[in-house]
Amino acid sequence: MPDRSTDLLLRTSQHVNQMWKAMPSTSFQLRHCRIACDWRMSVGRSTLLMSKLKLLQDCAGLHDVAHLLALKPAHLAYNLYKKADATKYKKFDIPKRCGGSRTICAPIADLKHIQRQLADVLLDCLIELNIKHNRRASHGFITGRSILTNAHQHRGRAYVLNLDLQDFFGSINFGRVRGFFINDKDFALKPAAATVLAQIACFQNSLPQGSPASPVISNLIGNVLDVHLIKLARRNDCVYTRYADDLTFSTNLPTFPEDLALVEGGAWAIGAPLANVIKQSGFAINSAKVRMQYEDSRQTVTGLVVNRKANTAATYRSSLRVMARTLFRTGSFTHDSLIKDAAGNLTKKAEPGTAEQLQGMLAHIKHVDQFNADVRDKKDTGTPGRVRLFKRFFLFSQFFCAPTPVILCEGKTDNTYLLHALRSRAATFPELASVSAAGEIKLLLRIFKYVNRSAGKTLNLSGGQGELSKFIAAYLDEVFKHFKAPGVSQNPVILVVDHDDGGKGPYAAASKEMKKHFDMLKPFEHVAANLYLVPSPLPVGATSSCIEECFQPATLATTLGGKKFNYKSKQINEAKEYGKAYFAEHVVTPNAATIDFSGFDPLLARIKDVVAHYATMPK
């Protein structure tokens, strides 16, 4: 590629400044219209944003395109021209939600990487053009936009019209892709470069479903349709959006505009002006998926109810509650799938569900609630019942039926200590970690991280001495009231605490919940179900201990910048001392390969004994 001139850099910088000024300013818009600008060119110590679109326009052919995609020209040419088409993709069918199947053409690894590189470049171009032209109609496959931002535009409307485009990806063929990149006034690529892009993107004369490049290219070509439909919608006082091949128009007019849709023979049909625009743009309407929805009935857009706000359907949320309760009680559940018979009729069929499926569905509800909280600039992210259900499922899936033993510590630093201790002592404790012939170490348990993570928010844990006490109360409450599924709890949940005043809190919480005394002097205590308490071992003659004392004295005596490690006091003299977080990050982690972790053996032995003990418990 030719070197960029100073003049070009200055013009690019000015263009980017204009782009940033055009960005939305409200907090909601900034959150949901994030701009993924990755065009950078270093000049001395400064970094200027560089237009990928301009670089693409400078490409003369395959060599230039390859360099722009960070590929070797020979590698690109080999995958495009030397490999047989039959070896480039793997075909398979996946079932559609409403019956039938969809054919997926998944590219092989090398071609997939090439397509992903192209997709990244084109996504930068798309974002740049969206800002330049203030495009807001398309919501699919764009950073910061989603089914939520799409549905949000149509809430509280008298009429909502949904229609789908027929064979969206399949209708975009090789010639259309190449012609777009040559003839579109924003791209205006050189023909040789446009040919290479089309060869990367297309398979069997269409955009394949399964290619990383297909979504962004379909959006670029779909923008041509959007321009005409926006004009048509505005002339008729309607709002228009598109999510991939799903088109939506809505209005609060007393009657729906006949340019868009009208009643013919007792059923709604697409108006001639709308049908003509879609046809002239190179697309076709799927007549089986034209739906008019009224304000006095349930209105949905991209799967979300929009009568008052973009939200999941009440029936959907209710069905998930039933699935979750059944899972908690029996260890399994079923969900309904739509099956299409030979005549095209859809029937419901109950199929076994998985915890992963349920987690995804609950996460979808949580994401919608978070979106609506952001819209209202409120902290609440759903009704108390939904928040409680998500937390309950999290406790069930991550702890009650954990696939491996789980360790919870009092804070972030203890996690770091145990991780490196387990890796260092893997050969001594094969029950806790395995070592392959190649020397690769795999932990056979999970150190649960919750500090400054979404898991901590879900469990209301932020780290510190009182956190494990809260976890014990919350977990046992669920175990005794809701988690009745037999045989699913196969692994222990191990709470590791310091044998000091702070560690007494979890023991007191467990004693209160179970109405019995738990002794910190014992190597471990089985609290209830699969929950255990493990205190740090006491040195000979000591009455208290902390996990830091498992390190050798030489490690604890490490000085950094003339400062000594203080782990015994919360008050740190910053002029002379450093604390636990700094010790974990700057002493333990970078020196883990040479630190002597043998002092952790008594604690690891206790954890090993807990795993063995729970294996003998009736499930």
Phi, psi and omega per residue, in radians:
M1 nan 2.468 3.130
P2 -1.177 2.658 3.106
D3 -1.162 2.529 3.090
R4 -1.399 2.347 3.120
S5 -1.387 2.827 3.106
T6 -1.047 -0.682 3.127
D7 -1.057 -0.736 3.137
L8 -1.139 -0.701 3.129
L9 -1.093 -0.742 3.141
L10 -1.137 -0.741 3.135
R11 -1.134 -0.679 3.112
T12 -1.120 -0.746 3.134
S13 -1.072 -0.752 3.114
Q14 -1.108 -0.694 3.131
H15 -1.102 -0.733 -3.135
V16 -1.156 -0.690 3.095
N17 -1.038 -0.700 3.083
Q18 -1.110 -0.678 3.123
M19 -1.077 -0.776 -3.101
W20 -1.165 -0.625 3.106
K21 -1.135 -0.466 -3.117
A22 -1.414 -0.121 -3.114
M23 -1.147 2.578 3.059
P24 -1.062 2.731 -3.025
S25 -1.999 -0.343 -3.102
T26 -1.260 2.715 -3.085
S27 -1.068 -0.702 3.131
F28 -1.110 -0.797 -3.103
Q29 -1.143 -0.676 3.126
L30 -1.127 -0.622 3.141
R31 -1.235 -0.638 -2.995
H32 -1.922 0.101 3.027
C33 -2.272 0.784 -3.121
R34 -1.083 2.506 -3.107
I35 -1.842 2.049 -3.099
A36 -1.591 1.280 -3.115
C37 -1.526 1.978 -3.131
D38 -2.131 0.350 -3.107
W39 -1.540 1.842 -3.066
R40 -2.284 2.463 2.997
M41 -2.413 2.193 -3.111
S42 -1.463 2.279 3.059
V43 -2.285 1.835 -3.018
G44 1.086 -2.193 3.134
R45 -1.676 -0.091 -3.122
S46 -1.675 2.732 3.108
T47 -2.168 2.126 3.130
L48 -1.869 2.432 3.069
L49 -1.244 2.297 -3.055
M50 -2.002 2.300 -3.095
S51 -1.275 2.035 3.059
K52 -1.147 -0.531 3.119
L53 -1.081 -0.768 3.125
K54 -1.117 -0.729 3.115
L55 -1.103 -0.670 3.134
L56 -1.164 -0.673 3.119
Q57 -1.149 -0.440 3.131
D58 -1.396 -0.211 -3.097
C59 -1.203 2.273 -3.134
A60 -1.683 -0.364 -3.098
G61 -3.127 -2.757 -3.019
L62 -1.025 -0.773 -3.096
H63 -1.054 -0.788 3.138
D64 -1.149 -0.736 3.115
V65 -1.080 -0.747 3.139
A66 -1.044 -0.810 -3.136
H67 -1.103 -0.683 3.120
L68 -1.123 -0.590 3.135
L69 -1.532 0.146 -3.136
A70 1.043 0.744 -3.138
L71 -2.170 2.747 2.993
K72 -1.394 2.327 -3.129
P73 -0.960 -0.678 -3.141
A74 -1.122 -0.663 3.121
H75 -1.142 -0.768 3.120
L76 -1.129 -0.784 -3.123
A77 -1.116 -0.689 -3.133
Y78 -1.092 -0.774 -3.105
N79 -1.251 -0.514 -3.131
L80 -1.466 -0.684 -2.925
Y81 -2.015 -0.401 -3.069
K82 -1.658 -0.640 -3.120
K83 -1.309 2.438 3.091
A84 -1.212 2.495 -3.120
D85 -0.974 -0.618 -3.088
A86 -1.137 -0.358 -3.101
T87 -1.711 -0.057 -3.043
K88 -1.466 -0.434 -3.046
Y89 -2.349 2.712 2.980
K90 -2.015 2.234 -3.114
K91 -1.745 2.441 3.019
F92 -2.772 2.807 -3.123
D93 -1.874 2.504 3.023
I94 -2.170 2.533 -3.111
P95 -1.256 2.493 3.025
K96 -1.457 2.707 -3.105
R97 -1.086 -0.597 -3.100
C98 -1.832 0.505 3.112
G99 1.670 2.821 -3.089
G100 1.405 -2.988 -3.115
S101 -2.463 2.834 3.119
R102 -2.169 2.295 -3.139
T103 -1.483 2.182 3.118
I104 -1.880 2.286 3.035
C105 -1.915 1.755 -3.076
A106 -1.635 2.137 -3.130
P107 -1.217 2.645 3.055
I108 -1.175 2.954 -2.954
A109 -0.990 -0.839 -3.087
D110 -1.113 -0.788 -3.137
L111 -1.187 -0.639 3.114
K112 -1.082 -0.708 3.106
H113 -1.101 -0.761 3.115
I114 -1.059 -0.787 -3.136
Q115 -1.156 -0.608 3.110
R116 -1.183 -0.681 3.079
Q117 -1.084 -0.740 3.098
L118 -1.123 -0.741 3.140
A119 -1.044 -0.709 3.136
D120 -1.091 -0.765 3.129
V121 -1.122 -0.818 -3.104
L122 -1.187 -0.546 3.090
L123 -1.149 -0.685 3.049
D124 -1.048 -0.756 3.109
C125 -1.083 -0.760 -3.127
L126 -1.077 -0.771 3.139
I127 -1.108 -0.750 3.119
E128 -1.049 -0.758 -3.117
L129 -1.262 -0.601 3.092
N130 -1.068 -0.675 3.119
I131 -1.260 -0.782 -3.105
K132 -1.027 -0.762 -3.070
H133 -1.753 0.072 -3.122
N134 0.953 0.833 -3.122
R135 -1.413 2.204 -3.120
R136 -2.281 0.024 -3.024
A137 -1.328 -0.667 -3.043
S138 -1.524 2.342 -3.084
H139 -2.193 -0.033 -3.112
G140 -1.658 2.414 3.036
F141 1.095 0.542 -3.136
I142 -2.209 2.309 -3.138
T143 -0.965 2.266 3.115
G144 1.492 -0.083 3.096
R145 -2.101 2.761 -3.012
S146 -2.874 -3.054 3.036
I147 -1.067 -0.477 3.141
L148 -1.247 -0.860 3.128
T149 -1.131 -0.526 3.093
N150 -1.193 -0.897 -3.108
A151 -1.156 -0.572 -3.092
H152 -1.009 -0.508 -3.096
Q153 -1.233 -0.261 -2.999
H154 -2.046 0.305 -3.100
R155 -1.291 2.552 3.042
G156 1.130 0.715 -3.096
R157 -1.895 2.678 3.105
A158 -1.256 -0.685 3.138
Y159 -2.279 2.440 3.024
V160 -2.319 2.085 3.138
L161 -1.888 2.168 3.066
N162 -1.990 2.409 2.986
L163 -2.585 2.669 -3.131
D164 -1.955 2.631 3.019
L165 -1.535 2.459 -3.105
Q166 -1.349 2.224 3.022
D167 0.833 1.055 -2.989
F168 -0.985 -1.010 -3.131
F169 -1.166 -0.725 -3.078
G170 -1.125 -0.460 -3.122
S171 -1.389 -0.146 3.127
I172 -1.732 1.715 -3.033
N173 -1.660 -3.131 -3.084
F174 -1.009 -0.874 -3.110
G175 -1.081 -0.606 -3.128
R176 -1.215 -0.715 3.110
V177 -1.123 -0.868 -3.131
R178 -1.073 -0.798 -3.128
G179 -1.094 -0.644 3.122
F180 -1.062 -0.861 -3.079
F181 -1.163 -0.447 3.113
I182 -1.446 -0.790 -2.944
N183 -1.629 -0.389 -3.139
D184 -1.113 2.280 -3.028
K185 -1.162 -0.448 3.114
D186 -1.359 -0.582 3.131
F187 -1.586 -1.076 3.126
A188 0.836 0.897 -3.100
L189 -1.330 2.763 3.031
K190 -1.169 2.459 -3.055
P191 -0.932 -0.706 -3.118
A192 -1.117 -0.709 3.123
A193 -1.197 -0.735 3.115
A194 -1.076 -0.628 3.113
T195 -1.109 -0.753 3.135
V196 -1.098 -0.755 3.130
L197 -1.069 -0.739 3.132
A198 -1.157 -0.633 3.111
Q199 -1.186 -0.619 3.067
I200 -1.171 -0.704 -2.948
A201 -1.471 -0.554 -2.936
C202 -1.774 2.681 3.080
F203 -2.537 2.226 -3.105
Q204 0.915 0.779 3.025
N205 1.091 0.597 3.030
S206 -2.804 2.941 3.020
L207 -1.336 2.084 -3.112
P208 -1.360 2.398 2.991
Q209 -1.295 2.033 -3.056
G210 2.244 -0.270 3.098
S211 -1.490 2.363 3.098
P212 -1.112 -0.371 -3.094
A213 -1.525 -0.334 -3.049
S214 -1.081 -0.763 -3.108
P215 -1.052 -0.811 -3.073
V216 -1.226 -0.636 3.106
I217 -1.174 -0.713 3.100
S218 -1.098 -0.589 3.098
N219 -1.207 -0.721 3.112
L220 -1.056 -0.811 3.131
I221 -1.249 -0.612 3.096
G222 -1.128 -0.440 3.113
N223 -1.086 -0.517 3.089
V224 -1.081 -0.760 3.072
L225 -1.128 -0.738 -3.100
D226 -1.013 -0.724 -3.114
V227 -0.982 -0.804 -3.120
H228 -1.239 -0.669 -3.103
L229 -1.274 -0.543 3.070
I230 -1.106 -0.778 3.115
K231 -1.076 -0.770 3.140
L232 -1.117 -0.724 -3.140
A233 -1.130 -0.753 -3.118
R234 -1.132 -0.682 3.114
R235 -1.090 -0.405 -3.094
N236 -1.939 0.345 3.085
D237 0.958 0.757 3.119
C238 -2.107 2.771 3.000
V239 -1.757 2.372 -3.129
Y240 -2.194 2.376 2.984
T241 -2.484 2.816 3.089
R242 -2.369 2.330 2.982
Y243 -2.100 1.743 -3.056
A244 1.031 -1.972 -3.117
D245 -1.747 0.172 -3.086
D246 -1.773 1.948 -3.100
L247 -1.807 2.411 -3.130
T248 -2.353 2.346 3.019
F249 -2.163 2.460 3.094
S250 -2.534 2.716 -3.113
T251 -2.793 2.791 3.020
N252 -1.911 0.268 3.063
L253 -1.108 2.670 -3.135
P254 -1.137 -0.510 3.039
T255 -2.309 2.566 -3.087
F256 -1.328 2.392 -3.087
P257 -1.075 2.285 -3.103
E258 -1.262 -0.276 3.048
D259 -1.115 -0.437 -3.096
L260 -1.770 -0.795 3.141
A261 -2.795 2.631 3.130
L262 -2.653 2.832 -3.130
V263 -1.514 2.184 3.078
E264 -2.300 2.116 3.134
G265 1.088 0.560 3.094
G266 1.473 0.042 3.141
A267 -2.321 2.703 3.139
W268 -1.349 2.385 3.111
A269 -2.317 2.697 -3.129
I270 -1.252 2.358 3.116
G271 -1.180 2.670 -3.080
A272 -1.050 -0.766 3.122
P273 -1.034 -0.752 3.125
L274 -1.148 -0.783 3.140
A275 -1.062 -0.687 -3.131
N276 -1.169 -0.725 3.126
V277 -1.067 -0.794 -3.119
I278 -1.123 -0.744 3.140
K279 -1.148 -0.776 -3.130
Q280 -1.181 -0.367 3.103
S281 -1.515 0.032 3.071
G282 1.571 0.305 -3.141
F283 -2.140 2.958 3.109
A284 -2.327 2.616 -3.131
I285 -1.518 2.389 3.002
N286 -1.468 1.712 -3.017
S287 -1.079 -0.388 -3.127
A288 -1.328 -0.182 -3.075
K289 -2.132 0.689 3.035
V290 -1.723 2.112 -3.075
R291 -2.351 2.240 2.990
M292 -1.829 2.295 -3.087
Q293 -2.191 2.378 -3.060
Y294 -1.817 2.792 -3.074
E295 -1.166 -0.413 -3.139
D296 -1.549 0.143 3.035
S297 -2.289 3.062 -3.111
R298 -1.265 2.193 3.109
Q299 -1.886 2.256 -3.138
T300 -2.192 2.533 3.056
V301 -2.387 2.193 -3.054
T302 0.747 0.827 3.017
G303 1.416 0.039 -3.111
L304 -2.030 2.476 3.106
V305 -1.334 2.319 -3.034
V306 -2.166 0.272 -3.113
N307 -1.004 -0.758 3.103
R308 -2.047 -0.739 3.104
K309 -2.659 2.872 3.083
A310 -1.226 2.005 -3.026
N311 -2.629 2.764 3.020
T312 -1.271 2.673 -3.120
A313 -1.214 2.508 3.130
A314 -1.045 -0.647 3.127
T315 -1.146 -0.615 3.095
Y316 -1.125 -0.824 3.139
R317 -1.122 -0.683 3.137
S318 -1.129 -0.733 -3.137
S319 -1.139 -0.610 3.114
L320 -1.182 -0.656 3.091
R321 -1.078 -0.719 3.122
V322 -1.138 -0.778 3.115
M323 -1.033 -0.785 -3.100
A324 -1.136 -0.786 -3.140
R325 -1.096 -0.668 3.098
T326 -1.144 -0.723 3.105
L327 -1.092 -0.774 -3.135
F328 -1.108 -0.587 -3.038
R329 -1.517 -0.641 -3.013
T330 -2.046 -0.315 -3.107
G331 1.607 -0.003 3.111
S332 -2.660 2.940 3.099
F333 -2.785 2.925 3.072
T334 -2.165 2.746 3.035
H335 -2.378 2.704 -3.077
D336 -1.482 2.320 3.005
S337 -2.037 2.584 3.108
L338 -1.586 2.160 -3.134
I339 -1.998 2.272 3.129
K340 -1.713 2.214 3.126
D341 -1.498 -3.080 -3.076
A342 -1.085 -0.481 -3.136
A343 -1.503 -0.033 3.138
G344 1.550 0.107 3.134
N345 -1.432 2.435 -3.135
L346 -1.695 2.300 3.062
T347 -2.279 2.663 3.124
K348 -1.515 2.434 3.089
K349 -2.354 2.232 3.128
A350 -1.347 2.201 3.137
E351 -2.198 2.601 3.112
P352 -1.056 2.399 3.106
G353 -1.823 2.884 3.104
T354 -2.071 2.764 3.102
A355 -1.076 -0.593 3.134
E356 -1.131 -0.710 3.099
Q357 -1.097 -0.788 -3.123
L358 -1.138 -0.669 3.106
Q359 -1.074 -0.735 3.120
G360 -1.109 -0.716 -3.137
M361 -1.183 -0.701 3.100
L362 -1.188 -0.653 3.106
A363 -1.124 -0.594 3.092
H364 -1.092 -0.794 3.108
I365 -1.067 -0.744 -3.130
K366 -1.123 -0.683 3.128
H367 -1.128 -0.716 3.104
V368 -1.121 -0.760 3.118
D369 -1.084 -0.693 3.123
Q370 -1.133 -0.710 3.110
F371 -1.024 -0.833 -3.115
N372 -1.188 -0.549 3.049
A373 -1.153 -0.687 3.103
D374 -1.138 -0.704 3.130
V375 -1.047 -0.717 -3.109
R376 -1.517 -0.045 -3.076
D377 0.972 0.748 3.110
K378 -2.055 2.758 -3.106
K379 -1.460 -0.476 -3.099
D380 -1.165 2.384 -3.077
T381 -2.123 0.894 3.114
G382 2.176 2.906 3.110
T383 -1.161 2.691 3.117
P384 -0.954 -0.619 -3.138
G385 -1.123 -0.724 -3.127
R386 -1.237 -0.696 3.093
V387 -1.081 -0.733 -3.130
R388 -1.155 -0.699 -3.139
L389 -1.137 -0.745 3.139
F390 -1.112 -0.731 3.108
K391 -1.111 -0.731 -3.133
R392 -1.088 -0.780 3.112
F393 -1.113 -0.667 3.127
F394 -1.076 -0.797 3.112
L395 -1.100 -0.672 -3.131
F396 -1.171 -0.875 -3.026
S397 -1.318 -0.634 -3.047
Q398 -1.546 -0.379 -3.053
F399 -2.188 -0.949 -3.041
F400 -1.115 -0.716 3.098
C401 -2.107 0.786 3.140
A402 -1.071 2.401 -3.132
P403 -1.240 -0.316 3.075
T404 -2.431 2.844 3.015
P405 -0.969 2.541 -3.093
V406 -2.105 2.373 3.088
I407 -1.998 2.254 3.006
L408 -2.007 2.260 3.096
C409 -1.936 3.051 -3.079
E410 -1.359 -0.298 -3.103
G411 -2.865 -3.067 -3.057
K412 -1.223 -0.661 -3.064
T413 -1.192 -0.659 3.125
D414 -1.072 -0.636 3.082
N415 -1.025 -0.764 -3.129
T416 -1.112 -0.787 3.131
Y417 -1.012 -0.872 -3.061
L418 -1.168 -0.664 3.123
L419 -1.005 -0.894 -3.092
H420 -1.275 -0.555 3.075
A421 -1.132 -0.751 3.125
L422 -1.123 -0.701 3.123
R423 -1.178 -0.712 -3.119
S424 -1.207 -0.620 -3.039
R425 -1.830 0.383 -3.089
A426 -1.014 -0.716 -3.118
A427 -1.146 -0.520 -3.134
T428 -1.403 -0.485 -3.107
F429 -2.182 1.274 -3.133
P430 -1.139 -0.273 3.088
E431 -1.283 -0.346 -3.067
L432 -1.892 -0.380 -3.136
A433 -2.716 2.508 3.137
S434 -1.912 2.631 3.115
V435 -2.149 2.096 -3.126
S436 -1.350 2.976 3.114
A437 -1.057 -0.494 3.133
A438 -1.497 0.023 3.116
G439 1.551 0.109 3.117
E440 -1.340 2.356 -3.066
I441 -1.856 2.300 3.123
K442 -2.219 2.128 3.101
L443 -1.229 2.420 3.124
L444 -1.729 0.238 3.056
L445 -2.502 3.007 -3.112
R446 -2.046 2.212 2.991
I447 -1.581 1.905 -2.989
F448 -1.339 2.137 -3.125
K449 -1.801 2.202 -3.109
Y450 -2.344 -0.260 -3.110
V451 -1.233 2.186 3.138
N452 1.031 0.608 3.115
R453 -2.279 2.867 3.132
S454 -1.093 -0.536 3.104
A455 -1.071 -0.691 3.110
G456 -1.136 -0.666 3.108
K457 -1.143 -0.716 -3.141
T458 -1.093 -0.688 -3.084
L459 -1.638 -0.004 -3.072
N460 1.043 0.695 3.107
L461 -2.043 2.359 3.138
S462 -2.211 -0.031 -3.114
G463 1.838 2.622 3.137
G464 2.077 3.014 -2.992
Q465 -1.179 -0.562 -3.083
G466 -1.457 -0.108 -3.013
E467 -1.213 -0.751 -3.110
L468 -1.175 -0.510 3.076
S469 -1.124 -0.727 3.097
K470 -1.135 -0.696 -3.132
F471 -1.100 -0.757 -3.125
I472 -1.024 -0.847 -3.113
A473 -1.095 -0.778 -3.106
A474 -1.179 -0.746 -3.079
Y475 -1.191 -0.804 -3.118
L476 -1.164 -0.568 3.089
D477 -1.070 -0.739 3.117
E478 -1.214 -0.729 -3.109
V479 -1.025 -0.789 -3.056
F480 -1.409 -0.466 -3.078
K481 -1.698 -0.551 -2.954
H482 -2.227 -0.582 -3.031
F483 -1.540 1.599 -3.096
K484 -1.942 -0.007 -3.048
A485 -1.092 2.142 -3.114
P486 -1.392 2.475 2.963
G487 1.344 0.032 -3.104
V488 -1.611 -0.328 -3.111
S489 -1.566 1.698 -3.037
Q490 -1.867 -0.131 -3.056
N491 -2.379 2.589 -3.092
P492 -1.417 2.703 2.956
V493 -1.871 2.051 -2.962
I494 -1.969 2.030 3.095
L495 -1.651 2.007 -3.131
V496 -1.730 2.135 -3.072
V497 -2.258 2.758 3.024
D498 -1.297 2.517 3.108
H499 -1.498 1.253 3.140
D500 -2.607 -2.937 -3.101
D501 -1.079 -0.638 3.117
G502 -1.139 -0.658 -3.137
G503 -1.239 -0.308 3.139
K504 -1.194 -0.424 -3.116
G505 -1.036 -0.925 3.104
P506 -1.041 -0.638 3.107
Y507 -1.154 -0.694 3.121
A508 -1.167 -0.689 3.127
A509 -1.123 -0.744 3.115
A510 -1.125 -0.727 3.136
S511 -1.103 -0.692 3.139
K512 -1.156 -0.765 -3.111
E513 -1.175 -0.687 -3.045
M514 -1.677 -0.143 -3.133
K515 0.988 0.782 3.058
K516 -2.683 2.788 -3.084
H517 -1.548 2.345 3.035
F518 -1.991 2.295 -2.949
D519 -1.749 2.127 3.118
M520 -1.229 -0.301 -3.140
L521 -1.328 -0.249 3.088
K522 -1.409 2.623 -3.131
P523 -1.018 -0.597 3.046
F524 -2.804 2.802 3.076
E525 -2.262 2.311 3.025
H526 -1.530 1.990 -3.056
V527 -1.391 -1.066 3.121
A528 -3.027 2.742 3.141
A529 0.889 -2.112 -3.131
N530 -1.910 0.356 -3.069
L531 -1.680 2.283 -3.125
Y532 -2.287 2.666 3.007
L533 -2.017 2.309 3.113
V534 -2.275 2.033 3.100
P535 -1.556 2.733 3.040
S536 -1.139 2.449 -3.102
P537 -1.086 2.588 3.108
L538 -1.543 2.253 2.980
P539 -1.093 2.770 -3.106
V540 -1.018 2.203 3.086
G541 1.450 -0.086 -3.107
A542 -1.560 2.695 3.087
T543 -1.892 -0.101 3.084
S544 -2.635 2.812 3.130
S545 -2.756 2.872 3.031
C546 -2.416 2.856 -3.025
I547 -1.133 -0.471 3.110
E548 -1.061 -0.483 -3.112
E549 -1.282 -0.050 3.002
C550 -1.313 -0.343 3.096
F551 -1.290 2.696 3.074
Q552 -1.202 2.614 3.140
P553 -0.935 -0.616 -3.122
A554 -1.125 -0.639 3.122
T555 -1.218 -0.738 3.129
L556 -1.152 -0.413 -3.119
A557 -1.511 0.088 -3.124
T558 -1.063 2.252 3.076
T559 -1.796 2.494 3.117
L560 -2.240 2.018 -3.132
G561 1.047 0.570 -3.139
G562 1.429 0.026 -3.123
K563 -1.749 2.571 3.129
K564 -1.771 2.692 -3.142
F565 -1.395 2.161 3.077
N566 -2.015 1.849 3.129
Y567 -1.915 -0.030 -3.057
K568 -1.654 -0.246 -3.075
S569 -2.277 2.541 3.068
K570 -1.350 -0.402 3.123
Q571 -1.545 1.996 -3.095
I572 -1.859 2.246 2.996
N573 -1.432 1.672 -2.983
E574 -1.092 -0.326 3.117
A575 -1.320 -0.446 -3.046
K576 -2.194 -0.239 -2.981
E577 -2.325 2.798 2.970
Y578 -2.286 2.775 -3.017
G579 -1.804 -2.920 -3.021
K580 -1.141 -0.740 -3.108
A581 -1.085 -0.732 3.134
Y582 -1.186 -0.655 3.095
F583 -1.081 -0.804 -3.133
A584 -1.113 -0.739 -3.051
E585 -1.375 -0.658 -2.977
H586 -1.905 -0.168 3.089
V587 -1.996 -0.981 -3.027
V588 -1.228 -0.952 -3.043
T589 -1.072 -0.877 -3.102
P590 -1.261 -0.323 -3.083
N591 -2.000 0.301 -3.045
A592 -1.022 -0.567 -3.095
A593 -1.202 -0.398 -3.077
T594 -1.957 -0.213 3.138
I595 -1.234 2.463 3.066
D596 -1.482 1.883 -3.132
F597 -1.701 0.228 -3.086
S598 -1.100 -0.403 3.105
G599 -1.163 -0.235 3.089
F600 -1.474 -0.111 -3.058
D601 -0.988 -0.770 3.115
P602 -1.051 -0.667 3.119
L603 -1.232 -0.750 3.116
L604 -1.126 -0.589 3.098
A605 -1.117 -0.657 3.102
R606 -1.145 -0.741 3.110
I607 -1.097 -0.749 3.095
K608 -1.039 -0.741 -3.123
D609 -1.152 -0.598 3.086
V610 -1.117 -0.782 3.123
V611 -1.033 -0.759 3.129
A612 -1.165 -0.684 -3.129
H613 -1.117 -0.785 -3.098
Y614 -1.196 -0.479 3.128
A615 -1.115 -0.418 -3.137
T616 -1.593 -0.119 -3.074
M617 -1.371 2.534 3.055
P618 -1.175 2.416 -3.091
K619 -1.812 nan nan
